[in-house]
Amino acid sequence: MKISIEQILIQWLNKRTKQLYDIEIAPEIFEPDNFEFGDLSTNLPFKLTKAVRKAPNIIGQEILNTDIPKIFSQAQIAGAGYINFWLSDDYLHNNIININKHPDEWGKFSTEYSKNIQIEFVSANPTGPLNIVSARAAAVGSTIANLLESIGHNVITEFYVNDAGNQVRLLGESFLYRIAQIKGENVEMPEDGYLGEYLVDYAREYIEKSPDENPNEWILQKILSEQKEILARFRTHFDSWFSESEFRKTGKVEQVLQRLIDKGLVYEYEGAKWFKASQINLDAKDFVLVKSDGQWAYGLVDIAYHANKFEERGFDIVYTILGPDHHGHKARMESAMKALGHDDKLKIIILQQVNLIEQGNKVKMSKRAGKIITMDVLLEDVGVDAARYFFLARKAESHLDFDLDLARKTSDENPVYYIQYAYARIQSISRFAKNKGVNIENIETQSVDLSMLTRPEENNLCRKITKYSISVQNAAESLQPHIIPFYLLELAKIFHNFYTKHKVVCDDEKLTLARVALISAIANIIKCGLAICGIEAPNEM
């Protein structure tokens, strides 16, 4: 697919605006809430009113005073000046055939504006099992990567391994404490040490299996390998695992510090070196680059790391997903990148907190006491598909209440089950049709008489599946992956409504074949959408 129907309409409106008024303006395209008001609408006449000095409805009439794109059957002025467009039956029917011809590629675009994009996410400290915030980051990050690839960009995913610094030191000391404790030695846990019981289990395994290995290196690699394993099970792939400890050896950190000094953006206060972030960004506060003891602060290393993405690895845009307590770090990194000449290239997404809800109550967790719900425990409880769906079902910047009871259900109440059941039901219908002698291979050809699809429920399905490519594009460009689960849920509802009212395999052979073609297209769209979300499409349930 080259461009979506939304892009076709935008190009036509741009052309008309230039022809009529010699104005270049970005038209807004949206979907009406009801199919009765068309498939696509625009408020462009309202945006032109001030420049053109005419009423919106007059502008709308002037825009429509020519042939509209062939994919639309009609267009009308609505209200005070909105323009509504209806897709033609020919387009709707050709869309069904094309989806069935190219089931795995539908909703993917080629573009001449392809960019090299990196997205970094999860990047949890290798100091313990991944938690549910990391699980949400994994679902959101991997889905955004899939979306960006779908609209034609070259995407590299990266996990930044924080294997250096104070937290890693505390991990090693805490692990040595647990080893000594098991051996019966009288020792004290280091201040701010890690209290989780998982270190006890690791310490027993170390004593039993690897007592001759360096304990600090062993525990770091043990936790990192388990993080990789659970992420793979969660269908989250990383092209690169970037080691902080190795990066610190390259000399890049010192070089970036010197560049900032040469720009006059570093000052000393109480023995530490500070970055003048407030001079670059009013929303940012000055922060320490080098501590009073001469040690690099985390912020300095992170500046050098992000600069490396642009200067050494050549990414055009970098997306970094951070946890809910990183708003200050976002402003710091943005100001530092601007200072180094990479203004507006770093896009930081702040992922909000997750609350686990069970029987209407919030599940209490205490990180200090080591009592946390880990990612692997959650996956064992609700499964990968439900977990991914529920993590994606709200905007990234919104707090998420994860309903454990609902996620466990295998009924229509559970939205991911409802969507998957629509797909499985279509597969069952297709098998039944084939057993009845219906030549389902014909659904990919023009020989199917799709003009037989005249019922309102059929028409609604035809129109809804055309919106899939728009949903993919909107989700990718806005970095809002929740758009895809919402779309799939709406599509599943329309399908189930159709199925309760109409038999697919009926006495009319032409109508049967047309309906099989329609539901096959629906199944292909569901499968593509679920794949973007990292969710399986089961043939049977």
NUZA-946753 format. One record per residue (C-alpha): residue in one letter; x, y, z. Coordinates in steps of 0.1 Angstrom, whole numbers, plus 5000, padded with zeros to 4 digits. Example, Ala and Ser with C-alpha at 12.3 -4.5 7.8 and 13.67 -1.06 7.14 Angstrom:
BEGIN
A512349555078/S513749895071/
! end
This chain:
BEGIN
M500050005000/K501450344990/I499150585009/S495950555029/I492550695020/E493150975045/Q496351075027/I494451064993/L491951305007/I494551535023/Q496451564990/W493251644971/L492251914997/N495652064996/K495452084958/R492052244959/T493052504986/K496152594965/Q494052624933/L491252834949/Y492953054974/D496753004969/I496952895005/E498852605019/I497252475051/A497252125067/P493651995066/E492451795096/I490751465087/F488651265112/E486150985113/P482551075121/D481050905151/N478350755129/F478550605094/E475550805085/F477751115084/G480250965060/D483550775062/L485751085066/S485151445074/T487151765075/N486852105092/L489052275066/P486452545057/F486652665093/K490452695092/L490252895060/T487553145071/K489853415084/A492253405054/V489553375028/R486953595045/K484053385036/A481553175056/P482752815061/N479752665042/I480552885012/I484152775013/G483052415015/Q480852454984/E483752614965/I486052324974/L483452074962/N482752254929/T484851994910/D485251624907/I486151454940/P488651164942/K487250854926/I487450644958/F484550854971/S480950824958/Q479751164972/A480651454995/Q478351695013/I478452005034/A477251945069/G476352185097/A478052515094/G480752405071/Y482052055077/I482651845046/N481651475048/F482951215023/W481450865015/L483650595001/S482250434969/D481050074968/D483649994942/Y486450104966/L484849924995/H484649594975/N488149634959/N489449684994/I488049345005/I489749174975/N493049344981/I493049265018/N492548895010/K495248904983/H497849065006/P496748955041/D500148985058/E501049325043/W497749515048/G498249835067/K501949865058/F503050175038/S505950265017/T507150625019/E509750845004/Y510151015038/S511550715056/K513750795086/N516250605107/I514650585141/Q515750435173/I513450355202/E514850275236/F512550125262/V512449915294/S516149975301/A515549855337/N518449835361/P519749485362/T519249475400/G516249245402/P513249095383/L511349315359/N508249475374/I504849565360/V505949915349/S508749755328/A506149515314/R503949815303/A507049975288/A507849655269/A504349635255/V504150005246/G507650025232/S507549715210/T504149815196/I505350165188/A508350005170/N505949785150/L503750085141/L506650295130/E507950015108/S504449975093/I504450335080/G507750285063/H510550385088/N513750195096/V513450115133/I516149985157/T515049885192/E517549915221/F517749815257/Y520250035276/V521949805302/N522650015333/D525549785344/A527550055361/G527150305389/N525950315425/Q522950075420/V525149805406/R527549845435/L524649815459/L523449505442/G526849345446/E527049435482/S523449315489/F524248985471/L527348925492/Y525248995523/R522848725513/I525648475506/A527148545540/Q523748525557/I523148175542/K526548065554/G525648175589/E527948475591/N526948775612/V526849065587/E524749365581/M522849465549/P524349775533/E522450095537/D519850125509/G520549765499/Y518149545480/L515949355504/G514049135479/E513848765487/Y514948695451/L518548765462/V518248485487/D517248235460/Y520148365438/A522548335466/R521647965472/E522047895435/Y525448065434/I526747875465/E525447545450/K526547585414/S529047865409/P531047925441/D534247995422/E532948265400/N533148635408/P529848695427/N529449055415/E529748955379/W527648635384/I524648815399/L524649085373/Q524648845344/K522148615361/I519648895365/L520249035330/S519848685314/E516548645332/Q515348985321/K516148885285/E514348565289/I511148715302/L511148995276/A511448735248/R508548545263/F506648865263/R507348895226/T509549195230/H512649195208/F515649425210/D518049475182/S520749615205/W521649565242/F523849865249/S526249835279/E526850145300/S529950005315/E531449945281/F530450285269/R532150455298/K535450315285/T535250485251/G536150835261/K532950975247/V531751095282/E534851305287/Q534451445251/V530851555257/L531751715290/Q534551915274/R532152035246/L529752165272/I532552335290/D533752495258/K530152625251/G530252795285/L527452575298/V529252435328/Y529952595362/E531352485395/Y529452495428/E530452335461/G533052125443/A530751985417/K530352065380/W526852175370/F525152205336/K523252535329/A520052355318/S517852655328/Q519752865303/I518652635275/N515252535286/L513052735311/D511352415322/A514652255332/K516752295363/D520452305364/F521851965374/V525151805384/L527451655357/V530451565379/K530051505416/S532251675442/D534251355446/G535051355409/Q532551075399/W530451125368/A526751185376/Y524150975358/G523051275339/L526451325322/V526650965311/D523150985297/I523851295278/A526851135261/Y524850815255/H522051005237/A524551225218/N526150895206/K522850795190/F522851095167/E526551155162/E528050805160/R525050595149/G523250835127/F519650815139/D517351095126/I514951065155/V515250885189/Y512350785211/T513050705247/I510450565270/L510950665307/G509050575338/P506650795357/D509350955380/H511451085352/H509751415343/G512751615355/H515151395335/K513051455304/A513651835306/R517351785314/M517951555284/E516051775260/S518052085271/A521351895268/M520551765233/K519552125222/A522852245235/L524751985215/G522852075182/H520251795183/D517152015190/D513851835185/K515451505176/L514951335210/K511351255218/I510851135254/I507650945263/I506750935300/L504950615308/Q502650655338/Q502150425368/V500350095367/N497949985395/L496949625398/I493349595408/E491949275423/Q488349235435/G487949615432/N490949685454/K494449805447/V497049545452/K499649685477/M503249665468/S506349775487/K509649805468/R511649875500/A510349555516/G511049355485/K507349275480/I506649345443/I504549185417/T507049085391/M506549065353/D506948695352/V504348635380/L501848855361/L502448665329/E501848335347/D498648475361/V496948635331/G499048525301/V500948715275/D498048815253/A495948955280/A498849135296/R499949305264/Y496349405255/F495649555289/F498949745290/L498149885256/A494549975263/R495150325276/K497250615265/A500850595276/E500650925296/S497650805315/H497650605347/L496650245342/D494350045364/F495049685354/D491949475363/L493349125371/D489948975375/L488849085340/A492148985324/R491848635338/K488348585323/T487848365292/S484548525282/D483148805261/E483749045290/N487449025284/P488149245254/V491249055241/Y489248725244/Y486348895225/I488649005197/Q490448665195/Y487148485195/A485948685165/Y489048575146/A488648205157/R484948215149/I485748335113/Q488348055109/S485647805120/I483147945096/S485647925067/R486347565076/F482647495076/A482147665043/K485047465027/N483547145040/K480247245024/G481947274991/V482247654989/N485247744967/I486847984993/E489948024971/N487948244949/I487648514975/E490948674963/T489548734928/Q487148974911/S484848684903/V483248724938/D480048934934/L480549164964/S477549374953/M475549114971/L476649275004/T473749515008/R472649465044/P473449745069/E475549515090/E477549415059/N477949775049/N479249875083/L481849595082/C482949695047/R483450055059/K485049965092/I487849755076/T488850045053/K489650245085/Y492350005096/S495150165076/I494050505089/S494250375125/V497750235119/Q498850565105/N497250775133/A498650545160/A502150555145/E502250935140/S500751015173/L502750745192/Q499450625207/P499350245203/H496050225222/I494350325190/I494849975176/P493249775204/F490350015204/Y489949975166/L490049595169/L487549585197/E485149805176/L485649585146/A484949265166/K481749415180/I480449505145/F481349155133/H479648975162/N476549195156/F476549085119/Y477048715128/T474048715152/K471748845124/H473048665093/K474248325082/V477448335063/V476947995046/C473448015032/D471347885003/D472448154980/E475848054966/K476848404954/L475948564987/T477748285006/L480948354987/A480648724991/R480148695029/V483048445031/A485248705013/L484048975037/I484748785069/S488048665056/A489149025051/I487949095087/A490048805100/N493148925081/I492749275095/I492349135131/K495448925126/C497449215113/G496349445141/L496949185168/A500449115153/I501349485157/C500349455193/G502349135198/I499148935205/E498348595189/A495448525166/P494248175176/N492547955150/E490547775176/M489247875211/
! end
